[in-house]
């Protein structure tokens, strides 16, 4: 009789352990889905940042050209006054 009780206790412990493992697997699966969403958002943010930097660089070049033109115009006005 003790052997049967020991076997039943062992089986119960195994079933409890399997239940815990199933719970852990579900949690890991959920985390994997969240990781994929986070990675997707990070990639989109990186692409957006790269595009913004490209636009900023273009605007910076245009500003530099305008500053040069303004300086040239100032020099020409001084020459005109002489």
Residue pairs with C-beta under 8 A, 6 or more apart in sequence:
none
